[in-house]
Amino acid sequence: MQFTKFTDFGLRVLMYLAATPEQGVITVGELAGHYDIPKNHLNKVVNRLVKLGWVSATPGRNGGLRLAQAPASLKLGDILSALEGDKGLVDCDEPPCVLRGSCHLKRVLDIGQREFYAGMNRHSLAELVMPPTSTAIARMQFQPVAAH
């Protein structure tokens, strides 16, 4: 199983914001520079995180992004599931599989996927940014940002 770049970028944004002091805000451009991610890709990710209610975005000159919920309340399985979407591990419809309706593979994989997300929910965003991660993110905050 491999997650999409969208999910990867979403996790990076959430981790950065979770490790940022509460009064601090950061722009999408700054995040793009820190992570060396194209700003247009990151805009899509941030928009999704805002719609999910996990990030708040304040427009304007002094605006930016901040985490909208406590990091301990954001469970990793829920984050991964929301960012990846509801698609299963296999698609029996495209291209159509001749075993569709007579095969246990999809059912078993769907169970495994649910169990994976449930297992990931034993971990929170707060856990992901414990040292040394938070230390590395703090160093990023004081480095010059590459333009994107």
N, CA, C and O of each residue as an XYZ file, in Angstrom:
592
protein
N       0.859     -1.170      0.000
C       0.000      0.000      0.000
C       0.905      1.232      0.000
O       1.869      1.307      0.762
N       0.590      2.171     -0.840
C       1.323      3.433     -0.875
C       0.324      4.571     -0.966
O      -0.617      4.535     -1.759
N       0.546      5.579     -0.140
C      -0.354      6.715     -0.140
C       0.001      7.678     -1.272
O       1.129      7.698     -1.764
N      -0.983      8.467     -1.668
C      -0.785      9.452     -2.732
C       0.081     10.597     -2.222
O       0.237     10.784     -1.015
N       0.637     11.356     -3.149
C       1.395     12.556     -2.799
C       0.489     13.538     -2.052
O       0.942     14.237     -1.145
N      -0.776     13.591     -2.427
C      -1.746     14.470     -1.779
C      -1.779     14.184     -0.276
O      -1.721     15.105      0.538
N      -1.873     12.911      0.083
C      -1.895     12.513      1.488
C      -0.566     12.820      2.159
O      -0.538     13.325      3.281
N       0.523     12.523      1.487
C       1.855     12.819      2.001
C       1.983     14.309      2.318
O       2.428     14.683      3.404
N       1.594     15.150      1.371
C       1.681     16.596      1.572
C       0.753     17.049      2.702
O       1.117     17.914      3.499
N      -0.432     16.469      2.767
C      -1.368     16.809      3.833
C      -0.805     16.499      5.207
O      -0.951     17.292      6.138
N      -0.163     15.347      5.335
C       0.459     14.981      6.606
C       1.583     15.954      6.963
O       1.719     16.353      8.119
N       2.379     16.331      5.976
C       3.476     17.270      6.227
C       2.945     18.618      6.716
O       3.498     19.207      7.645
N       1.875     19.102      6.090
C       1.278     20.383      6.495
C       0.764     20.275      7.930
O       1.050     21.140      8.758
N       0.014     19.230      8.224
C      -0.540     19.065      9.566
C       0.562     18.952     10.612
O       0.454     19.533     11.692
N       1.610     18.216     10.303
C       2.705     18.064     11.251
C       3.404     19.400     11.494
O       3.724     19.736     12.634
N       3.638     20.151     10.436
C       4.292     21.446     10.581
C       3.448     22.367     11.457
O       3.959     23.003     12.379
N       2.164     22.429     11.161
C       1.282     23.302     11.935
C       1.160     22.840     13.387
O       1.077     23.666     14.297
N       1.151     21.533     13.605
C       1.048     21.006     14.966
C       2.289     21.348     15.786
O       2.209     21.494     17.005
N       3.421     21.475     15.126
C       4.671     21.775     15.836
C       4.960     23.272     15.895
O       5.980     23.682     16.448
N       4.071     24.093     15.328
C       4.244     25.538     15.328
C       3.577     26.125     16.570
O       2.458     25.740     16.908
N       4.242     27.039     17.243
C       3.615     27.646     18.423
C       2.225     28.194     18.088
O       1.976     28.655     16.974
N       1.334     28.133     19.065
C      -0.074     28.477     18.844
C      -0.293     29.850     18.239
O      -1.214     30.024     17.441
N       0.520     30.827     18.592
C       0.320     32.167     18.060
C       0.856     32.299     16.631
O       0.532     33.266     15.941
N       1.654     31.359     16.189
C       2.282     31.472     14.878
C       1.376     31.058     13.740
O       0.567     30.140     13.876
N       1.517     31.738     12.625
C       0.835     31.356     11.398
C       1.898     31.218     10.317
O       2.986     31.783     10.419
N       1.570     30.471      9.299
C       2.491     30.281      8.185
C       1.690     30.324      6.894
O       0.524     29.930      6.869
N       2.305     30.797      5.834
C       1.617     30.870      4.550
C       1.874     29.594      3.745
O       2.802     28.832      4.019
N       1.030     29.398      2.759
C       1.214     28.252      1.862
C       2.560     28.381      1.151
O       3.260     27.387      0.955
N       2.917     29.595      0.768
C       4.210     29.806      0.100
C       5.385     29.404      0.970
O       6.344     28.798      0.493
N       5.307     29.745      2.252
C       6.383     29.362      3.174
C       6.456     27.842      3.327
O       7.542     27.263      3.314
N       5.299     27.204      3.470
C       5.278     25.741      3.559
C       5.847     25.104      2.299
O       6.629     24.156      2.369
N       5.451     25.631      1.151
C       5.948     25.106     -0.123
C       7.469     25.207     -0.179
O       8.147     24.286     -0.635
N       7.993     26.327      0.285
C       9.437     26.507      0.291
C      10.143     25.576      1.258
O      11.170     24.988      0.919
N       9.604     25.439      2.456
C      10.221     24.559      3.456
C      10.268     23.108      2.990
O      11.265     22.415      3.194
N       9.192     22.655      2.366
C       9.101     21.249      1.958
C       9.495     21.023      0.495
O       9.509     19.884      0.028
N       9.812     22.091     -0.223
C      10.162     21.998     -1.640
C       9.045     21.295     -2.428
O       9.277     20.341     -3.170
N       7.835     21.808     -2.234
C       6.640     21.297     -2.894
C       6.058     22.441     -3.725
O       6.000     23.572     -3.242
N       5.629     22.179     -4.958
C       5.011     23.254     -5.744
C       3.813     23.869     -5.016
O       2.957     23.157     -4.489
N       3.771     25.194     -4.998
C       2.725     25.918     -4.273
C       1.325     25.570     -4.767
O       0.397     25.468     -3.965
N       1.160     25.386     -6.083
C      -0.179     25.073     -6.599
C      -0.676     23.718     -6.085
O      -1.871     23.558     -5.836
N       0.219     22.748     -5.925
C      -0.185     21.456     -5.349
C      -0.573     21.630     -3.883
O      -1.572     21.081     -3.417
N       0.230     22.397     -3.179
C      -0.009     22.592     -1.758
C      -1.301     23.367     -1.503
O      -1.978     23.126     -0.504
N      -1.645     24.292     -2.393
C      -2.916     25.019     -2.260
C      -4.103     24.058     -2.249
O      -5.031     24.227     -1.459
N      -4.076     23.057     -3.115
C      -5.169     22.078     -3.180
C      -5.257     21.289     -1.879
O      -6.345     21.042     -1.360
N      -4.101     20.900     -1.365
C      -4.058     20.141     -0.122
C      -4.600     20.991      1.029
O      -5.437     20.532      1.806
N      -4.120     22.222      1.130
C      -4.545     23.110      2.215
C      -6.046     23.374      2.131
O      -6.727     23.385      3.157
N      -6.564     23.583      0.936
C      -8.012     23.791      0.786
C      -8.797     22.606      1.343
O      -9.828     22.790      1.991
N      -8.318     21.414      1.097
C      -8.981     20.207      1.619
C      -8.905     20.164      3.144
O      -9.886     19.837      3.811
N      -7.738     20.496      3.689
C      -7.571     20.486      5.143
C      -8.470     21.523      5.812
O      -8.980     21.294      6.908
N      -8.661     22.657      5.151
C      -9.566     23.694      5.666
C     -11.004     23.176      5.634
O     -11.741     23.333      6.607
N     -11.407     22.557      4.513
C     -12.771     22.026      4.394
C     -13.046     20.943      5.429
O     -14.175     20.803      5.900
N     -12.019     20.178      5.782
C     -12.175     19.132      6.788
C     -12.235     19.716      8.205
O     -12.560     19.007      9.157
N     -11.922     21.009      8.340
C     -11.977     21.663      9.638
C     -10.733     21.477     10.480
O     -10.742     21.795     11.669
N      -9.675     20.974      9.897
C      -8.443     20.722     10.636
C      -7.500     21.918     10.627
O      -6.667     22.065     11.522
N      -7.633     22.769      9.615
C      -6.761     23.936      9.465
C      -7.653     25.154      9.290
O      -8.684     25.094      8.620
N      -7.247     26.254      9.897
C      -7.949     27.507      9.652
C      -7.025     28.396      8.834
O      -5.814     28.441      9.051
N      -7.625     29.093      7.899
C      -6.877     29.977      7.005
C      -7.411     31.384      7.165
O      -8.607     31.632      7.014
N      -6.514     32.297      7.470
C      -6.875     33.703      7.603
C      -6.304     34.440      6.408
O      -5.086     34.478      6.233
N      -7.171     35.036      5.571
C      -6.669     35.748      4.400
C      -6.059     37.098      4.777
O      -6.246     37.599      5.886
N      -5.346     37.654      3.849
C      -4.821     39.002      4.047
C      -3.337     39.039      4.312
O      -2.654     38.019      4.399
N      -2.878     40.249      4.434
C      -1.448     40.508      4.567
C      -0.816     39.821      5.779
O       0.290     39.289      5.688
N      -1.507     39.834      6.893
C      -0.988     39.203      8.099
C      -1.611     37.828      8.335
O      -1.504     37.270      9.427
N      -2.252     37.297      7.321
C      -2.935     36.020      7.451
C      -2.001     34.847      7.296
O      -0.787     34.994      7.155
N      -2.595     33.698      7.328
C      -1.842     32.466      7.173
C      -2.633     31.292      7.685
O      -3.846     31.370      7.878
N      -1.938     30.219      7.898
C      -2.556     28.966      8.307
C      -2.192     28.644      9.745
O      -1.099     28.954     10.218
N      -3.131     28.018     10.420
C      -2.842     27.465     11.743
C      -3.726     26.250     11.931
O      -4.750     26.098     11.264
N      -3.321     25.394     12.840
C      -4.104     24.212     13.148
C      -5.389     24.641     13.852
O      -5.354     25.468     14.763
N      -6.517     24.083     13.432
C      -7.820     24.471     13.984
C      -8.273     23.552     15.113
O      -9.258     23.841     15.792
N      -7.568     22.459     15.313
C      -7.927     21.512     16.371
C      -6.673     21.120     17.139
O      -5.558     21.261     16.638
N      -6.863     20.633     18.340
C      -5.733     20.154     19.130
C      -5.113     18.945     18.435
O      -5.839     18.053     17.995
N      -3.786     18.898     18.328
C      -3.133     17.766     17.655
C      -3.513     16.405     18.239
O      -3.579     15.419     17.505
N      -3.763     16.338     19.538
C      -4.125     15.063     20.155
C      -5.497     14.580     19.706
O      -5.792     13.388     19.796
N      -6.339     15.488     19.224
C      -7.688     15.096     18.803
C      -7.736     14.585     17.363
O      -8.735     14.003     16.942
N      -6.670     14.799     16.617
C      -6.622     14.350     15.224
C      -5.946     12.986     15.160
O      -4.742     12.866     15.388
N      -6.727     11.968     14.851
C      -6.226     10.597     14.816
C      -5.698     10.262     13.426
O      -6.305     10.619     12.416
N      -4.568      9.576     13.388
C      -3.880      9.303     12.130
C      -4.744      8.516     11.145
O      -4.744      8.822      9.952
N      -5.468      7.527     11.612
C      -6.317      6.745     10.709
C      -7.392      7.589     10.055
O      -7.682      7.426      8.870
N      -7.989      8.497     10.830
C      -9.007      9.389     10.277
C      -8.398     10.338      9.244
O      -9.003     10.611      8.207
N      -7.205     10.832      9.535
C      -6.518     11.721      8.593
C      -6.239     10.985      7.294
O      -6.564     11.475      6.212
N      -5.637      9.809      7.402
C      -5.292      9.035      6.204
C      -6.534      8.682      5.397
O      -6.534      8.811      4.172
N      -7.573      8.245      6.060
C      -8.804      7.864      5.375
C      -9.433      9.058      4.663
O      -9.873      8.937      3.519
N      -9.477     10.205      5.330
C     -10.089     11.394      4.725
C      -9.289     11.892      3.533
O      -9.869     12.321      2.535
N      -7.971     11.842      3.623
C      -7.146     12.346      2.525
C      -7.074     11.368      1.355
O      -6.984     11.785      0.201
N      -7.115     10.085      1.647
C      -7.058      9.083      0.587
C      -8.408      8.894     -0.098
O      -8.466      8.478     -1.255
N      -9.479      9.196      0.606
C     -10.807      8.986      0.040
C     -11.324      7.600      0.361
O     -10.679      6.829      1.072
N     -12.483      7.298     -0.167
C     -13.148      6.037      0.152
C     -12.837      4.908     -0.819
O     -13.461      3.848     -0.765
N     -11.896      5.129     -1.686
C     -11.618      4.074     -2.668
C     -11.009      2.850     -1.984
O     -10.240      2.967     -1.030
N     -11.366      1.706     -2.485
C     -10.826      0.470     -1.951
C      -9.447      0.195     -2.529
O      -8.962      0.936     -3.385
N      -8.827     -0.861     -2.062
C      -7.497     -1.213     -2.549
C      -7.535     -1.798     -3.957
O      -6.566     -1.694     -4.708
N      -8.661     -2.411     -4.306
C      -8.839     -2.922     -5.665
C     -10.182     -2.437     -6.202
O     -11.120     -2.188     -5.445
N     -10.251     -2.310     -7.508
C     -11.485     -1.888     -8.176
C     -11.904     -3.003     -9.120
O     -11.288     -3.213    -10.165
N     -12.945     -3.707     -8.745
C     -13.412     -4.842     -9.547
C     -14.204     -4.410    -10.776
O     -14.533     -5.227    -11.636
N     -14.507     -3.106    -10.847
C     -15.338     -2.608    -11.941
C     -14.541     -2.028    -13.099
O     -15.030     -2.002    -14.229
N     -13.322     -1.560    -12.841
C     -12.562     -0.891    -13.894
C     -11.113     -1.336    -13.876
O     -10.394     -0.933    -12.962
N     -10.643     -2.117    -14.792
C     -11.462     -2.780    -15.816
C     -12.310     -3.882    -15.173
O     -11.942     -4.420    -14.129
N     -13.436     -4.215    -15.790
C     -14.316     -5.231    -15.207
C     -13.585     -6.557    -15.006
O     -12.910     -7.054    -15.909
N     -13.729     -7.111    -13.821
C     -13.077     -8.384    -13.502
C     -14.065     -9.525    -13.720
O     -15.218     -9.446    -13.296
N     -13.620    -10.562    -14.368
C     -14.496    -11.700    -14.636
C     -14.848    -12.459    -13.357
O     -15.794    -13.247    -13.345
N     -14.093    -12.226    -12.282
C     -14.368    -12.891    -11.010
C     -15.335    -12.111    -10.123
O     -15.730    -12.593     -9.061
N     -15.713    -10.921    -10.550
C     -16.589    -10.051     -9.755
C     -17.843    -10.822     -9.327
O     -18.521    -11.450    -10.140
N     -18.124    -10.751     -8.027
C     -19.284    -11.440     -7.480
C     -18.990    -12.856     -7.031
O     -19.800    -13.457     -6.325
N     -17.843    -13.406     -7.425
C     -17.484    -14.779     -7.057
C     -16.142    -14.844     -6.346
O     -15.579    -15.926     -6.174
N     -15.633    -13.702     -5.935
C     -14.276    -13.632     -5.409
C     -14.291    -12.990     -4.026
O     -15.078    -12.081     -3.762
N     -13.432    -13.462     -3.164
C     -13.346    -12.937     -1.801
C     -12.258    -11.871     -1.645
O     -12.141    -11.273     -0.576
N     -11.468    -11.625     -2.677
C     -10.325    -10.722     -2.548
C     -10.738     -9.329     -2.095
O     -10.183     -8.813     -1.125
N     -11.690     -8.717     -2.765
C     -12.098     -7.354     -2.414
C     -12.615     -7.280     -0.990
O     -12.266     -6.360     -0.250
N     -13.444     -8.240     -0.599
C     -13.994     -8.242      0.755
C     -12.877     -8.319      1.793
O     -12.895     -7.581      2.779
N     -11.908     -9.203      1.579
C     -10.809     -9.377      2.527
C      -9.928     -8.129      2.563
O      -9.515     -7.690      3.637
N      -9.643     -7.564      1.404
C      -8.832     -6.346      1.367
C      -9.558     -5.171      2.022
O      -8.933     -4.354      2.699
N     -10.863     -5.084      1.824
C     -11.641     -4.020      2.476
C     -11.588     -4.157      3.996
O     -11.473     -3.158      4.706
N     -11.671     -5.382      4.495
C     -11.552     -5.618      5.937
C     -10.168     -5.183      6.418
O     -10.046     -4.498      7.434
N      -9.144     -5.579      5.696
C      -7.781     -5.211      6.058
C      -7.565     -3.707      6.062
O      -6.864     -3.175      6.923
N      -8.165     -3.031      5.104
C      -8.037     -1.581      5.037
C      -8.709     -0.926      6.249
O      -8.144     -0.012      6.849
N      -9.896     -1.382      6.606
C     -10.583     -0.849      7.793
C      -9.769     -1.101      9.058
O      -9.668     -0.234      9.926
N      -9.187     -2.301      9.154
C      -8.363     -2.628     10.315
C      -7.097     -1.771     10.359
O      -6.650     -1.372     11.434
N      -6.526     -1.490      9.194
C      -5.352     -0.630      9.126
C      -5.683      0.764      9.661
O      -4.963      1.295     10.507
N      -6.773      1.354      9.168
C      -7.157      2.685      9.626
C      -7.478      2.678     11.122
O      -7.125      3.619     11.833
N      -8.137      1.637     11.598
C      -8.429      1.525     13.030
C      -7.122      1.458     13.831
O      -7.002      2.089     14.880
N      -6.166      0.707     13.343
C      -4.870      0.630     14.008
C      -4.145      1.961     14.002
O      -3.516      2.330     14.994
N      -4.225      2.680     12.906
C      -3.588      3.989     12.821
C      -4.261      4.998     13.749
O      -3.641      5.978     14.159
N      -5.521      4.758     14.076
C      -6.226      5.656     15.002
C      -5.741      5.520     16.441
O      -6.169      6.280     17.310
N      -4.865      4.572     16.700
C      -4.234      4.495     18.019
C      -3.154      5.570     18.161
O      -2.581      5.745     19.237
N      -2.882      6.288     17.070
C      -1.846      7.322     17.054
C      -2.478      8.654     16.662
O      -3.369      8.709     15.814
N      -2.004      9.721     17.292
C      -2.543     11.048     17.003
C      -1.479     11.916     16.338
O      -0.297     11.574     16.307
N      -1.932     13.035     15.814
C      -1.019     14.010     15.235
C      -0.018     14.490     16.282
O       1.141     14.747     15.957
N      -0.452     14.611     17.527
C       0.451     15.036     18.602
C       1.632     14.076     18.732
O       2.765     14.504     18.950
N       1.367     12.806     18.601
C       2.435     11.807     18.693
C       3.429     11.945     17.540
O       4.627     11.721     17.715
N       2.927     12.313     16.369
C       3.796     12.416     15.192
C       4.800     13.559     15.290
O       5.836     13.540     14.625
N       4.491     14.557     16.122
C       5.387     15.718     16.207
C       6.160     15.773     17.520
O       6.652     16.831     17.911
N       6.263     14.646     18.190
C       7.114     14.597     19.374
C       8.573     14.659     18.910
O       8.865     14.332     17.760
N       9.486     15.071     19.784
C      10.899     15.097     19.405
C      11.337     13.716     18.914
O      10.898     12.707     19.465
N      12.168     13.652     17.919
C      12.950     14.719     17.307
C      12.236     15.446     16.160
O      12.784     16.392     15.596
N      11.016     15.011     15.811
C      10.312     15.652     14.701
C      10.077     17.132     14.971
O      10.339     17.970     14.108
N       9.582     17.461     16.167
C       9.298     18.863     16.484
C      10.568     19.703     16.447
O      10.524     20.876     16.073
N      11.680     19.124     16.824
C      12.959     19.829     16.779
C      13.354     20.133     15.333
O      13.817     21.233     15.028
N      13.170     19.161     14.454
C      13.484     19.369     13.037
C      12.571     20.425     12.423
O      13.023     21.243     11.621
N      11.306     20.415     12.787
C      10.364     21.417     12.260
C      10.728     22.797     12.796
O      10.661     23.781     12.059
N      11.112     22.882     14.062
C      11.515     24.174     14.638
C      12.720     24.739     13.886
O      12.790     25.944     13.643
N      13.664     23.877     13.520
C      14.826     24.339     12.730
C      14.379     24.857     11.369
O      14.917     25.848     10.875
N      13.403     24.196     10.761
C      12.891     24.618      9.451
C      12.337     26.039      9.542
O      12.482     26.826      8.607
N      11.707     26.362     10.659
C      11.052     27.657     10.819
C      12.037     28.802     10.799
O      11.652     29.941     10.535
N      13.298     28.526     11.071
C      14.298     29.602     11.113
C      15.221     29.572      9.894
O      16.179     30.342      9.823
N      14.941     28.699      8.948
C      15.740     28.645      7.723
C      15.089     29.514      6.665
O      13.870     29.690      6.661
N      15.908     30.064      5.754
C      15.332     30.821      4.640
C      14.442     29.909      3.804
O      14.733     28.724      3.642
N      13.370     30.463      3.282
C      12.401     29.715      2.502
C      12.724     29.855      1.020
O      12.917     30.965      0.523
N      12.784     28.716      0.311
C      12.990     28.745     -1.132
C      11.742     29.271     -1.812
O      10.629     28.982     -1.374
N      11.911     30.031     -2.861
C      10.768     30.592     -3.598
C      10.119     29.504     -4.443
O      10.799     28.673     -5.045
N       8.782     29.526     -4.475
C       8.016     28.584     -5.326
C       7.003     29.326     -6.104
O       6.257     28.725     -6.877
